[in-house]
Amino acid sequence: MNNYLNNVLTNVKAKNINEPEFIQAVNEVLSSVEPILDVHKDYEDLSILERMVEPERIIMFRVPWVDDNGKIIVNRGYRVQFSSLIGPYKGGLRFHPSVNLSIIKFLGFEQIFKNALTGLPIGGAKGGSDFDPKGKSDAEVMRFCQSFMTELYRHIGQDVDVPAGDIGVGGREIGYLFGQYKRIRDAYEGGVLTGKDICYGGSLARKEATGYGLLFYMREMLAAHGKNLEGKSIIISGSGNVAIYAAEKATQMGAKVVAMSDSNGAIFDKNGIDLDLVKQIKEVERGRIKEYLRVHSDALYTESAPDCSPIWGYRADIALPCATQNDIKLEDAKKLVASGIMAVGEGANMPCTYDAIEYFQKNGVLVAPAKAANAGGVATSAIEMSQNSIRYYYTFEEVERKLENIMINIFNECKSAANTYNLGSNYVAGANIAAFKKLAEAMKMQGVV
């Protein structure tokens, strides 16, 4: 990094000393954008980066609720409204015990760039709580969501900030949140939340969008290097929405998914994962991936070690980390390279550590960066917002076609930026530069705000 970038990073570290995930996300972007700063000298004079790394607004609040035993529980809620440069704040809500300010800020920062890459008029935000929906009754989840929205509602709106789902926030949670918002506001404002069920204003293909989008991007990236998905073996970490529908689309494209995981362990099935069974276990029963063995006793199951998923020890042609941040560390990257991996597609947010990405790139492994490859979810959320605004709904095929075109355009943006700045196949840097330029130009035009 040049002196300017080093100074910005040093200041970020000093101001956010206890926020490692946020610092990691900022470092990853700053490590990429030096080529464009060399061309656009005015960005430094205008303090573009200093403004871009600082959220426009941070909201923290308590969330009291009553469990089924009548005990009062208090969780903490967050909403980080990072940037409204190109549209209303847009980004998901995450309900998970690991949630803290650092994680929400890193997710919000990533969201700015991801949303810019879609080409759609949406800014960047993220929110959530350290509430864990796992093991809670529907009534407990409802009471928590109602308490959460009782505070959040005053900070959001279909032209202000539009939350969606993330880890721990699916159709059930979005429904409870929307119901409470509607109750408080005494108005039907369909565009205030996305990820809604189709029966009350949601979009077809939204559930599938992030996973499908990841595979559309992977297809384009591989094709640019004379490769394809046909006949390739794939391992996918996670077994939530992103992982399940990445597996579905990969199978449709002729690949074979051989492994999936959850926080407890990983399954490997040499015959190909039985995705209908995984959907039954995860989407219907809300069970653990180990239950896969009740039907396929010949599959291999390996328990997770602390802070280490066993899935990266399985051999495959392509790895799709679709679980959570820092899923693939340097040691995992070394295992994957040694086993002959040819490409990695980041389905989760920042699932590879910085040194893992460097190791992949040094060893000729193609990397599809999260802020580009997993943008299909938020892109389809924006399509849902459009449908809510015009009171009209597209067919599944229409939404999927729009999603596919958006992902093709995102890959082309990443490739074009990489080519312009002589970065070869470094699509991580290409994504950062393409998004950064759009945001920087918008910042210039809007003055010092």
Helices and strands as residue ranges (DSSP letters): H 3-15, H 20-30, H 34-39, H 42-45, H 48-52, E 57-66, E 72-83, E 89-95, H 101-118, E 124-129, H 138-152, G 153-155, E 161-164, H 171-185, G 190-192, G 198-200, H 206-223, E 233-237, H 241-252, E 256-261, E 265-268, H 275-279, I 280-284, G 289-294, E 300-303, G 310-313, E 318-321, H 330-338, E 343-345, H 354-362, E 366-368, H 370-373, H 376-390, H 396-420, H 427-446
